[in-house]
Amino acid sequence: MKKILLSVAVVLSAASFTASAQVNTFEDIGIVQSVQLGKNVINVNETLYSLPNTVQIEDVSAILKLKPGYLVGFSGIVGTPYNRINSLYLYPQSVTEVEQNLKNISDTTEAGGAQR
């Protein structure tokens, strides 16, 4: 009987831990609005997140690869003062679009400057 009670207690304890672990995690997707390199903080969908250097993309700290306008998917742990991102996916198509837009702006600026 003691073994059964102990087994039930362990299962309930594990279920409780799993439920609390799920509550303390998050997943989201959104557009990067700003990157604060010195603070390891990014703003996505008007929410600030901590992005440690340990989170990497192609063997480089993810925060160094991000620019405003990039679409990212991410997950992590709820924390204070910011939720901490533990995993991040950078959508390649958004990188291409942002880089093309920056090139177009640069080309337009150079053309405008040449006309003066």
N, C-alpha and C positions, 0 to 999 in steps of 0.2 A: 504494500500500500504506500509506503514511504517513497519507493522508487517511482510510482505513478504520480504522486504529488510533486515530487522533485522534477520529473519530466514535464509536467504541466506548467510548473513555475518557470522552467527554462524556456519553454515554447512561448509563454505569455511575455516573458522578459524580452525575448528576441523579437517578437511581434511589436512590442512597444518601442524597442530601439529602432526597428525598421520604419515604423510610422513616424517617429520623431525625426529620423534622418531625412525622410522624404519631405517633411515640412520645412526643413532648414536648407533645402536646395531649390534651385530655379533653373529655368531654361527660357531663352528668349531669342528673338531675331530682330534686327533693326539696322538703321543707318547710323554710322558714326558721325556725330556732330562736332566733336572736338577731342583732341588728344593732349594730355598734360604729361609730357615725358618726365619731368622732374618729380612729379607726384605719383607716377604710375596710375593715373586715373584717366578713364575715357568717359565720354558722354554719349550715350546711345538712347535715342527716343526720349530725350530730356531727363534721363536718369544717369547719375554718376555711378561708375563701377570701378573697383580696384582691379588692375590688371598686372599681376606680378611678372617680373622678368622670366620666371620659370615657365610661363605659358609661351610656347614657341610655334612658329610657322616656318617650315623649311629650315629648321635648325637655327633660326634667328628669333630673338625675343619679339613676340607678336606686336608689342606696342610700337616697336621701331618700324614696322611695316604698314601700320594703319594711317589712313588719311581721312579727313572729313569727306563724306559721300560714299565711303565703302559700305557695302552690305555685309553684315556679320551675323552668324549664328553662334550662340554661346551658352554655357551652363556654368554653374558654380554653387557657392555656399552663401547663404544669407549671413551678413555680418554688419558690423558697425565700425566706422561711420558709413562705409559703402559695402554693398554686396561684392564678394570676391569672385572673379571669373577664374575657373580652373581649366576650361577647355574652350577654344575659340576656332571657328571655321570662317575663313574669308572667302566670300563668293567671287570667283575669278572674273565673271562677267562684269561685276560692279567695278573691279579694278580697271578693266579695259575701258569702261565707259568714263570713269572719272579721269583717267589719264588722257583720253581722247579729248574730253571737254577742256582740260587744262592746256593741252596743246593748241586747241582751237582758239582759246582766249589769248594765249601767248602769240599766236600767228596774227590775230586781229590787232593786238596791241602793237606788235612790231610793224604791221602794215600802216596802222594809224600814225605811228611815230615817224615813219619814213615819208609820209605825205607832208609833214610840216616844213 
